[in-house]
Amino acid sequence: MRLKIVEPLLPTLVGKPPEGDEWIHEIKFEGYRSQIIIDHAAKRLGLDSAVFDGEIVVLNDAGLSDFAALCKAITRRQHDLYFVGLRASPS
């Protein structure tokens, strides 16, 4: 059975982070939201399958995500692309 894409968490910009156990906080990267679906290879992780939610980014010389560099790298330098996982959903 093929896994379906899980609706991504959409970040909300706020002045002060909310408190409490029901909140998930993540770092804001300058990238494209993406998902990796792992079916058969997930066995090595002890799972039947998993969906990893994250962002595709390109890092600048300071090691920070750089959206302008990402836009250029998508067509010319795919080897510079990184997937930064934000959460995993085992099935």
C-alpha positions, 0 to 999 in steps of 0.5 A: 500500500502506497502512503499518502502525503500528510498535510504539512504543519503550517507555521504561524508567525507570532510575537511570543511563542505559545506555551504548553505541551500541546504546541510544537515549535520549529526553526524557520528555514528559508526553503521549500516545504517538502515530504519524503515518503519511505516505504520499504527502506523504513524497515531499517528504522523499525517501522513499516513506513514513515512520512518525513515533513521538512524543508529543502534548503541551501546553506550560504557560507555562514551555514544559514539557509538562503532562499535566493541560493535555493532558487538558483540551485534547484536548476543548476546545483542540485548537489547543494540541496539539503532536506531538513526534517521537522517531524516524522509520522510513522504509519 
